Amino acid sequence: MKKLNKRVIPKICVLVGIALLVIGVLVLIYWQWNINSSVQKSETYVKTFRNLIPETQGSVPEERRDNSMSVLSIDGADFVGVIEMPRYESALPVCANWGHLTKYPCRFSGSIYDSTLQIGATSQKGQYDFYREISVGDTVIFTDVEGNQYTYTVTNLQYEKHADQITLDREESVLTLFIKNVYDFEYLIISCDIMY
């Protein structure tokens, strides 16, 4: 019986190790496929958005009687605009409601029209995986559903452990973008000012 255990236990350990390795590879393949799918869908949403909105025109934020942002529904998802960072060849759809779709940047709070817009995103591939390269002076462009295009410049970068409303409101900013590092409990808070 003891000799049987000495032969069986190592074989079981090897089989369990191989099974865990195969499961790990399958999870990695699925994760990569999911990211590539999100990137392709994001590109499709941006193209669809641009085809559906009026011709874009340069604008500056100005308070309106109603500062609520118009929404465009694509495939059952609501978007308020597209945010671009030309230096990094990045153009992403912005979801209207926080947390509705985590694969894309989402409006956390505020409005583009009264200079209180806050947009949250992640550092995952297909969003802002280049976030450590972002620097003061970079251009950020936001295009709304009505075809208004607002151009900003990055004025401040700040790393924080939290991105709650108090932290986001600390900086004077007409547009705030915050990016969660998916591999660490860290946020990059990007303050932007209008480029005239």
N, CA and C atoms as a LAMMPS dump frame, in Angstrom:
ITEM: TIMESTEP
0
ITEM: NUMBER OF ATOMS
588
ITEM: BOX BOUNDS ff ff ff
-5.0000000000000000e+02 5.0000000000000000e+02
-5.0000000000000000e+02 5.0000000000000000e+02
-5.0000000000000000e+02 5.0000000000000000e+02
ITEM: ATOMS id mol type element x y z
1 1 1 N 0.833 -1.199 0
2 1 2 C 0 0 0
3 1 3 C 0.875 1.26 0
4 2 1 N 1.946 1.243 0.813
5 2 2 C 2.84 2.401 0.874
6 2 3 C 3.568 2.592 -0.447
7 3 1 N 3.97 1.476 -1.097
8 3 2 C 4.647 1.575 -2.399
9 3 3 C 3.703 2.148 -3.444
10 4 1 N 2.417 1.769 -3.37
11 4 2 C 1.414 2.274 -4.3
12 4 3 C 1.259 3.788 -4.142
13 5 1 N 1.199 4.265 -2.898
14 5 2 C 1.078 5.701 -2.626
15 5 3 C 2.292 6.466 -3.138
16 6 1 N 3.481 5.874 -2.989
17 6 2 C 4.707 6.546 -3.443
18 6 3 C 4.726 6.717 -4.956
19 7 1 N 4.073 5.8 -5.679
20 7 2 C 4.02 5.913 -7.139
21 7 3 C 2.868 6.799 -7.596
22 8 1 N 1.746 6.725 -6.915
23 8 2 C 0.537 7.426 -7.343
24 8 3 C 0.597 8.93 -7.034
25 9 1 N 1.064 9.289 -5.868
26 9 2 C 1.066 10.694 -5.448
27 9 3 C 1.859 11.579 -6.423
28 10 1 N 3.085 11.212 -6.827
29 10 2 C 3.795 12.062 -7.796
30 10 3 C 3.051 12.189 -9.129
31 11 1 N 2.422 11.096 -9.577
32 11 2 C 1.67 11.143 -10.84
33 11 3 C 0.475 12.082 -10.719
34 12 1 N -0.202 12.027 -9.585
35 12 2 C -1.346 12.917 -9.357
36 12 3 C -0.875 14.369 -9.345
37 13 1 N 0.245 14.633 -8.68
38 13 2 C 0.787 16.004 -8.625
39 13 3 C 1.142 16.51 -10.019
40 14 1 N 1.74 15.657 -10.851
41 14 2 C 2.093 16.045 -12.214
42 14 3 C 0.83 16.344 -13.015
43 15 1 N -0.189 15.487 -12.9
44 15 2 C -1.447 15.705 -13.625
45 15 3 C -2.14 16.993 -13.175
46 16 1 N -2.148 17.239 -11.865
47 16 2 C -2.754 18.468 -11.346
48 16 3 C -1.982 19.683 -11.864
49 17 1 N -0.66 19.6 -11.878
50 17 2 C 0.171 20.692 -12.396
51 17 3 C -0.109 20.974 -13.856
52 18 1 N -0.208 19.914 -14.663
53 18 2 C -0.509 20.081 -16.083
54 18 3 C -1.897 20.695 -16.269
55 19 1 N -2.872 20.213 -15.493
56 19 2 C -4.238 20.754 -15.582
57 19 3 C -4.26 22.24 -15.233
58 20 1 N -3.545 22.628 -14.179
59 20 2 C -3.492 24.05 -13.791
60 20 3 C -2.82 24.894 -14.866
61 21 1 N -1.791 24.366 -15.47
62 21 2 C -1.092 25.068 -16.547
63 21 3 C -2.021 25.278 -17.747
64 22 1 N -2.748 24.243 -18.125
65 22 2 C -3.694 24.34 -19.252
66 22 3 C -4.792 25.364 -18.932
67 23 1 N -5.324 25.319 -17.72
68 23 2 C -6.359 26.277 -17.31
69 23 3 C -5.807 27.7 -17.371
70 24 1 N -4.59 27.902 -16.893
71 24 2 C -3.965 29.221 -16.935
72 24 3 C -3.813 29.743 -18.349
73 25 1 N -3.381 28.883 -19.262
74 25 2 C -3.222 29.275 -20.67
75 25 3 C -4.577 29.625 -21.277
76 26 1 N -5.603 28.822 -20.984
77 26 2 C -6.95 29.098 -21.502
78 26 3 C -7.492 30.427 -20.981
79 27 1 N -7.27 30.718 -19.697
80 27 2 C -7.712 31.991 -19.114
81 27 3 C -6.988 33.154 -19.799
82 28 1 N -5.692 33.011 -20.031
83 28 2 C -4.909 34.047 -20.705
84 28 3 C -5.406 34.279 -22.133
85 29 1 N -5.694 33.204 -22.852
86 29 2 C -6.217 33.319 -24.223
87 29 3 C -7.565 34.024 -24.219
88 30 1 N -8.443 33.629 -23.298
89 30 2 C -9.763 34.259 -23.203
90 30 3 C -9.631 35.74 -22.869
91 31 1 N -8.757 36.092 -21.927
92 31 2 C -8.537 37.48 -21.518
93 31 3 C -8.063 38.309 -22.708
94 32 1 N -7.099 37.774 -23.473
95 32 2 C -6.571 38.484 -24.642
96 32 3 C -7.657 38.642 -25.713
97 33 1 N -8.451 37.607 -25.934
98 33 2 C -9.536 37.682 -26.91
99 33 3 C -10.549 38.747 -26.5
100 34 1 N -10.869 38.788 -25.202
101 34 2 C -11.831 39.758 -24.686
102 34 3 C -11.329 41.183 -24.883
103 35 1 N -10.051 41.419 -24.639
104 35 2 C -9.467 42.748 -24.83
105 35 3 C -9.504 43.131 -26.311
106 36 1 N -9.093 42.211 -27.189
107 36 2 C -9.109 42.505 -28.627
108 36 3 C -10.524 42.787 -29.117
109 37 1 N -11.491 42.059 -28.59
110 37 2 C -12.892 42.277 -28.941
111 37 3 C -13.341 43.669 -28.5
112 38 1 N -12.943 44.087 -27.291
113 38 2 C -13.292 45.42 -26.781
114 38 3 C -12.682 46.513 -27.636
115 39 1 N -11.437 46.324 -28.052
116 39 2 C -10.756 47.316 -28.882
117 39 3 C -11.487 47.465 -30.211
118 40 1 N -11.845 46.352 -30.841
119 40 2 C -12.553 46.399 -32.123
120 40 3 C -13.931 47.031 -31.971
121 41 1 N -14.629 46.684 -30.901
122 41 2 C -15.961 47.248 -30.671
123 41 3 C -15.863 48.746 -30.417
124 42 1 N -14.85 49.163 -29.677
125 42 2 C -14.635 50.582 -29.398
126 42 3 C -14.418 51.351 -30.699
127 43 1 N -13.587 50.817 -31.585
128 43 2 C -13.337 51.46 -32.878
129 43 3 C -14.623 51.553 -33.694
130 44 1 N -15.434 50.495 -33.649
131 44 2 C -16.713 50.489 -34.364
132 44 3 C -17.648 51.551 -33.804
133 45 1 N -17.716 51.667 -32.471
134 45 2 C -18.578 52.674 -31.851
135 45 3 C -18.157 54.085 -32.234
136 46 1 N -16.843 54.341 -32.267
137 46 2 C -16.349 55.672 -32.628
138 46 3 C -16.727 55.989 -34.077
139 47 1 N -16.546 55.035 -34.995
140 47 2 C -16.918 55.248 -36.403
141 47 3 C -18.414 55.493 -36.536
142 48 1 N -19.207 54.672 -35.858
143 48 2 C -20.664 54.827 -35.906
144 48 3 C -21.069 56.186 -35.357
145 49 1 N -20.466 56.576 -34.229
146 49 2 C -20.748 57.875 -33.607
147 49 3 C -20.489 59.003 -34.591
148 50 1 N -19.329 58.965 -35.233
149 50 2 C -18.951 60.03 -36.172
150 50 3 C -19.881 60.083 -37.382
151 51 1 N -20.387 58.928 -37.798
152 51 2 C -21.311 58.896 -38.934
153 51 3 C -22.693 59.424 -38.571
154 52 1 N -23.081 59.317 -37.305
155 52 2 C -24.427 59.689 -36.891
156 52 3 C -24.574 61.132 -36.417
157 53 1 N -23.472 61.761 -36.025
158 53 2 C -23.577 63.132 -35.495
159 53 3 C -23.441 64.147 -36.622
160 54 1 N -23.882 65.392 -36.388
161 54 2 C -23.687 66.446 -37.409
162 54 3 C -22.199 66.712 -37.622
163 55 1 N -21.883 67.42 -38.698
164 55 2 C -20.492 67.775 -38.976
165 55 3 C -19.903 68.519 -37.783
166 56 1 N -18.683 68.151 -37.388
167 56 2 C -18.086 68.741 -36.187
168 56 3 C -17.671 70.178 -36.426
169 57 1 N -17.754 70.942 -35.354
170 57 2 C -17.336 72.34 -35.384
171 57 3 C -16.664 72.678 -34.07
172 58 1 N -15.62 73.492 -34.152
173 58 2 C -14.915 73.913 -32.945
174 58 3 C -15.83 74.722 -32.036
175 59 1 N -15.785 74.43 -30.748
176 59 2 C -16.646 75.118 -29.779
177 59 3 C -15.872 75.404 -28.506
178 60 1 N -16.417 76.292 -27.702
179 60 2 C -15.903 76.533 -26.355
180 60 3 C -17.055 76.298 -25.386
181 61 1 N -16.768 75.774 -24.201
182 61 2 C -17.852 75.53 -23.243
183 61 3 C -18.541 76.836 -22.867
184 62 1 N -19.842 76.805 -22.883
185 62 2 C -20.611 77.95 -22.422
186 62 3 C -21.844 77.411 -21.723
187 63 1 N -22.125 78.014 -20.584
188 63 2 C -23.253 77.537 -19.802
189 63 3 C -24.552 77.752 -20.56
190 64 1 N -25.401 76.778 -20.448
191 64 2 C -26.701 76.821 -21.105
192 64 3 C -27.786 76.821 -20.05
193 65 1 N -28.974 77.047 -20.501
194 65 2 C -30.108 76.954 -19.579
195 65 3 C -30.202 75.523 -19.04
196 66 1 N -29.958 74.559 -19.926
197 66 2 C -29.963 73.147 -19.545
198 66 3 C -28.593 72.579 -19.89
199 67 1 N -27.804 72.271 -18.874
200 67 2 C -26.442 71.764 -19.092
201 67 3 C -26.379 70.251 -19.274
202 68 1 N -27.526 69.584 -19.287
203 68 2 C -27.492 68.132 -19.461
204 68 3 C -26.995 67.801 -20.87
205 69 1 N -26.271 66.718 -20.966
206 69 2 C -25.648 66.332 -22.224
207 69 3 C -26.555 65.377 -22.993
208 70 1 N -26.673 65.604 -24.28
209 70 2 C -27.453 64.705 -25.137
210 70 3 C -26.765 63.354 -25.221
211 71 1 N -27.559 62.329 -25.491
212 71 2 C -27.068 60.953 -25.508
213 71 3 C -27.355 60.326 -26.864
214 72 1 N -26.426 59.514 -27.343
215 72 2 C -26.607 58.754 -28.568
216 72 3 C -26.549 57.276 -28.201
217 73 1 N -27.597 56.534 -28.543
218 73 2 C -27.643 55.1 -28.245
219 73 3 C -27.126 54.305 -29.442
220 74 1 N -26.167 53.438 -29.161
221 74 2 C -25.616 52.544 -30.183
222 74 3 C -25.616 51.139 -29.589
223 75 1 N -26.288 50.223 -30.226
224 75 2 C -26.376 48.83 -29.753
225 75 3 C -26.857 48.744 -28.305
226 76 1 N -27.767 49.603 -27.918
227 76 2 C -28.322 49.568 -26.569
228 76 3 C -27.477 50.251 -25.512
229 77 1 N -26.344 50.811 -25.906
230 77 2 C -25.483 51.529 -24.96
231 77 3 C -25.582 53.026 -25.241
232 78 1 N -25.614 53.833 -24.179
233 78 2 C -25.736 55.286 -24.314
234 78 3 C -24.365 55.961 -24.208
235 79 1 N -24.065 56.821 -25.174
236 79 2 C -22.792 57.54 -25.209
237 79 3 C -23.042 59.039 -25.263
238 80 1 N -22.159 59.813 -24.602
239 80 2 C -22.261 61.276 -24.625
240 80 3 C -21.236 61.91 -25.555
241 81 1 N -20.276 61.143 -26.022
242 81 2 C -19.271 61.718 -26.899
243 81 3 C -18.111 60.794 -27.171
244 82 1 N -17.097 61.379 -27.782
245 82 2 C -15.844 60.682 -28.077
246 82 3 C -14.726 61.533 -27.501
247 83 1 N -13.792 60.882 -26.806
248 83 2 C -12.627 61.595 -26.271
249 83 3 C -11.386 61.105 -27.013
250 84 1 N -10.569 62.074 -27.431
251 84 2 C -9.381 61.746 -28.217
252 84 3 C -8.12 62.322 -27.576
253 85 1 N -7.038 61.596 -27.746
254 85 2 C -5.706 62.098 -27.398
255 85 3 C -4.857 61.855 -28.643
256 86 1 N -4.802 62.847 -29.54
257 86 2 C -4.157 62.662 -30.848
258 86 3 C -2.709 62.172 -30.776
259 87 1 N -1.956 62.628 -29.792
260 87 2 C -0.545 62.228 -29.696
261 87 3 C -0.393 60.714 -29.591
262 88 1 N -1.385 60.048 -28.998
263 88 2 C -1.332 58.603 -28.781
264 88 3 C -2.263 57.856 -29.732
265 89 1 N -2.812 58.576 -30.713
266 89 2 C -3.739 58.006 -31.695
267 89 3 C -4.88 57.273 -31
268 90 1 N -5.403 57.896 -29.959
269 90 2 C -6.461 57.305 -29.147
270 90 3 C -7.77 58.062 -29.348
271 91 1 N -8.82 57.329 -29.728
272 91 2 C -10.172 57.878 -29.833
273 91 3 C -11.111 56.845 -29.229
274 92 1 N -11.811 57.224 -28.157
275 92 2 C -12.66 56.282 -27.422
276 92 3 C -14.055 56.852 -27.199
277 93 1 N -15.074 55.991 -27.273
278 93 2 C -16.424 56.445 -26.951
279 93 3 C -16.535 56.666 -25.45
280 94 1 N -17.369 57.613 -25.04
281 94 2 C -17.567 57.895 -23.619
282 94 3 C -19.009 57.541 -23.249
283 95 1 N -19.165 56.561 -22.366
284 95 2 C -20.491 56.131 -21.92
285 95 3 C -21.169 57.243 -21.129
286 96 1 N -22.483 57.297 -21.242
287 96 2 C -23.249 58.353 -20.583
288 96 3 C -23.34 58.152 -19.079
289 97 1 N -23.399 56.91 -18.643
290 97 2 C -23.64 56.623 -17.224
291 97 3 C -22.477 55.873 -16.602
292 98 1 N -22.06 56.333 -15.455
293 98 2 C -20.932 55.743 -14.74
294 98 3 C -21.193 54.271 -14.439
295 99 1 N -20.236 53.437 -14.817
296 99 2 C -20.309 52.02 -14.481
297 99 3 C -21.172 51.192 -15.404
298 100 1 N -21.833 51.829 -16.393
299 100 2 C -22.697 51.055 -17.285
300 100 3 C -21.873 50.086 -18.126
301 101 1 N -20.808 50.577 -18.736
302 101 2 C -19.909 49.736 -19.522
303 101 3 C -18.486 50.015 -19.064
304 102 1 N -17.851 49.07 -18.433
305 102 2 C -16.502 49.308 -17.92
306 102 3 C -15.431 49.108 -18.984
307 103 1 N -15.818 48.66 -20.179
308 103 2 C -14.833 48.458 -21.244
309 103 3 C -14.457 49.763 -21.919
310 104 1 N -15.183 50.836 -21.622
311 104 2 C -14.98 52.132 -22.249
312 104 3 C -14.963 53.213 -21.173
313 105 1 N -14.366 54.362 -21.472
314 105 2 C -14.453 55.469 -20.521
315 105 3 C -15.918 55.833 -20.265
316 106 1 N -16.195 56.302 -19.054
317 106 2 C -17.567 56.67 -18.675
318 106 3 C -17.586 58.053 -18.038
319 107 1 N -18.696 58.757 -18.266
320 107 2 C -18.892 60.052 -17.6
321 107 3 C -19.153 59.765 -16.134
322 108 1 N -18.296 60.29 -15.261
323 108 2 C -18.442 60.103 -13.821
324 108 3 C -19.435 61.121 -13.267
325 109 1 N -19.259 62.374 -13.685
326 109 2 C -20.187 63.429 -13.275
327 109 3 C -19.954 64.659 -14.15
328 110 1 N -20.862 65.625 -14.021
329 110 2 C -20.696 66.915 -14.666
330 110 3 C -21.13 66.951 -16.118
331 111 1 N -20.847 68.103 -16.716
332 111 2 C -21.247 68.373 -18.095
333 111 3 C -20.134 69.136 -18.803
334 112 1 N -20.012 68.89 -20.09
335 112 2 C -19.027 69.61 -20.893
336 112 3 C -19.386 71.087 -20.999
337 113 1 N -20.675 71.395 -20.902
338 113 2 C -21.156 72.752 -21.158
339 113 3 C -20.862 73.732 -20.032
340 114 1 N -20.803 73.248 -18.787
341 114 2 C -20.489 74.155 -17.676
342 114 3 C -19.095 73.88 -17.1
343 115 1 N -18.268 73.183 -17.879
344 115 2 C -16.864 72.905 -17.512
345 115 3 C -16.731 72.115 -16.213
346 116 1 N -17.595 71.127 -16.011
347 116 2 C -17.516 70.275 -14.819
348 116 3 C -17.385 68.796 -15.176
349 117 1 N -17.168 68.478 -16.462
350 117 2 C -17.159 67.089 -16.898
351 117 3 C -15.985 66.315 -16.299
352 118 1 N -16.294 65.142 -15.735
353 118 2 C -15.286 64.219 -15.202
354 118 3 C -15.509 62.865 -15.857
355 119 1 N -14.455 62.323 -16.45
356 119 2 C -14.53 61.058 -17.175
357 119 3 C -13.552 60.076 -16.548
358 120 1 N -14.041 58.877 -16.247
359 120 2 C -13.199 57.83 -15.672
360 120 3 C -12.905 56.744 -16.698
361 121 1 N -11.693 56.188 -16.633
362 121 2 C -11.268 55.134 -17.552
363 121 3 C -10.276 54.229 -16.835
364 122 1 N -9.729 53.26 -17.551
365 122 2 C -8.742 52.349 -16.963
366 122 3 C -7.485 52.31 -17.831
367 123 1 N -6.464 51.652 -17.307
368 123 2 C -5.209 51.515 -18.034
369 123 3 C -5.157 50.223 -18.842
370 124 1 N -6.285 49.528 -18.976
371 124 2 C -6.272 48.279 -19.737
372 124 3 C -6.02 48.549 -21.213
373 125 1 N -5.511 47.551 -21.91
374 125 2 C -5.248 47.693 -23.335
375 125 3 C -6.552 48.056 -24.038
376 126 1 N -6.472 49.012 -24.936
377 126 2 C -7.661 49.457 -25.636
378 126 3 C -8.253 50.71 -25.021
379 127 1 N -7.86 51.041 -23.799
380 127 2 C -8.253 52.323 -23.221
381 127 3 C -6.982 53.156 -23.105
382 128 1 N -6.467 53.339 -21.897
383 128 2 C -5.302 54.2 -21.704
384 128 3 C -4.11 53.403 -21.193
385 129 1 N -3.723 52.361 -21.949
386 129 2 C -2.563 51.568 -21.564
387 129 3 C -1.273 52.381 -21.672
388 130 1 N -1.33 53.54 -22.295
389 130 2 C -0.179 54.436 -22.434
390 130 3 C -0.173 55.521 -21.354
391 131 1 N -0.969 55.362 -20.299
392 131 2 C -1.204 56.455 -19.344
393 131 3 C 0.073 56.994 -18.703
394 132 1 N 1.101 56.19 -18.562
395 132 2 C 2.354 56.675 -17.95
396 132 3 C 3.113 57.622 -18.883
397 133 1 N 2.753 57.649 -20.169
398 133 2 C 3.418 58.528 -21.127
399 133 3 C 2.739 59.892 -21.23
400 134 1 N 1.519 60.011 -20.724
401 134 2 C 0.774 61.27 -20.823
402 134 3 C 1.549 62.365 -20.099
403 135 1 N 1.611 63.532 -20.719
404 135 2 C 2.369 64.618 -20.098
405 135 3 C 1.637 65.955 -20.234
406 136 1 N 2.045 66.891 -19.39
407 136 2 C 1.49 68.246 -19.438
408 136 3 C 1.741 68.808 -20.835
409 137 1 N 0.723 69.448 -21.395
410 137 2 C 0.818 69.998 -22.739
411 137 3 C 0.154 69.141 -23.802
412 138 1 N -0.151 67.879 -23.47
413 138 2 C -0.85 67.013 -24.424
414 138 3 C -2.226 67.589 -24.749
415 139 1 N -2.683 67.328 -25.951
416 139 2 C -4.001 67.779 -26.4
417 139 3 C -5.049 66.706 -26.139
418 140 1 N -6.216 67.142 -25.659
419 140 2 C -7.364 66.268 -25.449
420 140 3 C -8.538 66.898 -26.186
421 141 1 N -9.243 66.098 -26.981
422 141 2 C -10.389 66.604 -27.743
423 141 3 C -11.628 65.821 -27.335
424 142 1 N -12.697 66.546 -27.032
425 142 2 C -13.977 65.906 -26.716
426 142 3 C -15.008 66.379 -27.73
427 143 1 N -15.682 65.433 -28.365
428 143 2 C -16.741 65.747 -29.324
429 143 3 C -18.058 65.236 -28.77
430 144 1 N -19.052 66.117 -28.68
431 144 2 C -20.347 65.699 -28.13
432 144 3 C -21.286 65.226 -29.233
433 145 1 N -22.462 64.797 -28.85
434 145 2 C -23.463 64.238 -29.747
435 145 3 C -23.955 65.267 -30.766
436 146 1 N -23.876 66.539 -30.415
437 146 2 C -24.364 67.603 -31.297
438 146 3 C -23.316 68.041 -32.321
439 147 1 N -22.131 67.427 -32.283
440 147 2 C -21.067 67.771 -33.223
441 147 3 C -20.156 68.874 -32.74
442 148 1 N -20.344 69.325 -31.5
443 148 2 C -19.46 70.344 -30.925
444 148 3 C -18.145 69.69 -30.512
445 149 1 N -17.046 70.283 -30.935
446 149 2 C -15.731 69.733 -30.623
447 149 3 C -14.977 70.714 -29.731
448 150 1 N -14.56 70.214 -28.571
449 150 2 C -13.874 71.038 -27.568
450 150 3 C -12.432 70.556 -27.466
451 151 1 N -11.492 71.493 -27.539
452 151 2 C -10.077 71.147 -27.491
453 151 3 C -9.467 71.663 -26.19
454 152 1 N -8.756 70.768 -25.508
455 152 2 C -8.157 71.071 -24.207
456 152 3 C -6.666 70.766 -24.236
457 153 1 N -5.975 71.295 -23.252
458 153 2 C -4.583 70.94 -23.044
459 153 3 C -4.43 70.429 -21.62
460 154 1 N -3.592 69.402 -21.451
461 154 2 C -3.342 68.844 -20.117
462 154 3 C -2.508 69.844 -19.331
463 155 1 N -3.001 70.234 -18.145
464 155 2 C -2.294 71.236 -17.327
465 155 3 C -1.672 70.65 -16.066
466 156 1 N -2.169 69.496 -15.622
467 156 2 C -1.634 68.912 -14.393
468 156 3 C -1.885 67.407 -14.372
469 157 1 N -0.911 66.671 -13.838
470 157 2 C -1.021 65.228 -13.645
471 157 3 C -0.761 64.932 -12.182
472 158 1 N -1.613 64.103 -11.601
473 158 2 C -1.482 63.824 -10.169
474 158 3 C -1.826 62.353 -9.928
475 159 1 N -0.968 61.648 -9.209
476 159 2 C -1.234 60.25 -8.858
477 159 3 C -1.862 60.204 -7.472
478 160 1 N -2.946 59.459 -7.358
479 160 2 C -3.682 59.35 -6.096
480 160 3 C -4.055 57.898 -5.838
481 161 1 N -4.334 57.599 -4.569
482 161 2 C -4.801 56.254 -4.198
483 161 3 C -6.311 56.118 -4.358
484 162 1 N -7.017 57.246 -4.457
485 162 2 C -8.475 57.247 -4.601
486 162 3 C -8.873 58.225 -5.699
487 163 1 N -10.036 57.995 -6.267
488 163 2 C -10.578 58.941 -7.249
489 163 3 C -12.034 59.211 -6.895
490 164 1 N -12.264 59.59 -5.647
491 164 2 C -13.618 59.931 -5.23
492 164 3 C -13.901 61.392 -5.584
493 165 1 N -15.127 61.817 -5.364
494 165 2 C -15.538 63.168 -5.752
495 165 3 C -14.705 64.247 -5.066
496 166 1 N -14.349 64.058 -3.812
497 166 2 C -13.54 65.048 -3.08
498 166 3 C -12.162 65.186 -3.728
499 167 1 N -11.533 64.059 -4.052
500 167 2 C -10.219 64.082 -4.691
501 167 3 C -10.289 64.74 -6.063
502 168 1 N -11.321 64.41 -6.826
503 168 2 C -11.45 64.954 -8.18
504 168 3 C -11.732 66.456 -8.18
505 169 1 N -12.433 66.925 -7.163
506 169 2 C -12.794 68.341 -7.092
507 169 3 C -11.68 69.225 -6.538
508 170 1 N -10.582 68.619 -6.039
509 170 2 C -9.49 69.408 -5.445
510 170 3 C -8.807 70.318 -6.45
511 171 1 N -8.665 69.846 -7.666
512 171 2 C -7.983 70.624 -8.704
513 171 3 C -8.973 71.495 -9.461
514 172 1 N -8.58 72.712 -9.744
515 172 2 C -9.38 73.579 -10.615
516 172 3 C -9.171 73.067 -12.035
517 173 1 N -10.225 72.558 -12.632
518 173 2 C -10.101 71.956 -13.949
519 173 3 C -11.416 72.073 -14.697
520 174 1 N -11.345 72.398 -15.983
521 174 2 C -12.574 72.482 -16.77
522 174 3 C -12.934 71.135 -17.384
523 175 1 N -11.968 70.221 -17.417
524 175 2 C -12.202 68.83 -17.819
525 175 3 C -11.263 67.963 -17.005
526 176 1 N -11.814 66.946 -16.366
527 176 2 C -10.991 66.034 -15.566
528 176 3 C -11.144 64.63 -16.108
529 177 1 N -10.016 64.005 -16.344
530 177 2 C -9.978 62.611 -16.779
531 177 3 C -9.203 61.853 -15.72
532 178 1 N -9.773 60.746 -15.221
533 178 2 C -9.007 59.943 -14.271
534 178 3 C -8.922 58.514 -14.768
535 179 1 N -7.725 57.947 -14.605
536 179 2 C -7.416 56.627 -15.143
537 179 3 C -6.981 55.716 -14.003
538 180 1 N -7.689 54.595 -13.86
539 180 2 C -7.334 53.618 -12.827
540 180 3 C -6.33 52.631 -13.404
541 181 1 N -5.215 52.491 -12.725
542 181 2 C -4.245 51.467 -13.083
543 181 3 C -4.832 50.124 -12.672
544 182 1 N -5.118 49.251 -13.635
545 182 2 C -5.782 47.979 -13.326
546 182 3 C -4.874 46.999 -12.608
547 183 1 N -3.576 47.279 -12.578
548 183 2 C -2.639 46.378 -11.914
549 183 3 C -2.187 46.885 -10.546
550 184 1 N -2.71 48.029 -10.129
551 184 2 C -2.277 48.636 -8.879
552 184 3 C -3.422 49.502 -8.355
553 185 1 N -3.433 49.786 -7.075
554 185 2 C -4.445 50.677 -6.51
555 185 3 C -3.958 52.112 -6.648
556 186 1 N -3.961 52.597 -7.883
557 186 2 C -3.442 53.92 -8.172
558 186 3 C -4.28 54.551 -9.285
559 187 1 N -4.505 55.839 -9.182
560 187 2 C -5.241 56.583 -10.194
561 187 3 C -4.373 57.731 -10.679
562 188 1 N -4.422 57.976 -11.98
563 188 2 C -3.822 59.178 -12.533
564 188 3 C -4.967 60.159 -12.776
565 189 1 N -4.882 61.319 -12.158
566 189 2 C -5.917 62.348 -12.342
567 189 3 C -5.319 63.41 -13.268
568 190 1 N -6.006 63.615 -14.397
569 190 2 C -5.536 64.532 -15.429
570 190 3 C -6.421 65.761 -15.454
571 191 1 N -5.858 66.909 -15.176
572 191 2 C -6.596 68.169 -15.24
573 191 3 C -6.338 68.819 -16.589
574 192 1 N -7.409 69.336 -17.188
575 192 2 C -7.295 69.971 -18.501
576 192 3 C -7.924 71.346 -18.494
577 193 1 N -7.372 72.23 -19.307
578 193 2 C -7.926 73.558 -19.486
579 193 3 C -8.253 73.745 -20.956
580 194 1 N -9.202 74.608 -21.226
581 194 2 C -9.65 74.824 -22.608
582 194 3 C -8.511 75.446 -23.412
583 195 1 N -8.365 74.995 -24.653
584 195 2 C -7.361 75.55 -25.552
585 195 3 C -8.096 76.493 -26.5
586 196 1 N -7.775 77.763 -26.457
587 196 2 C -8.475 78.742 -27.304
588 196 3 C -7.765 78.94 -28.615
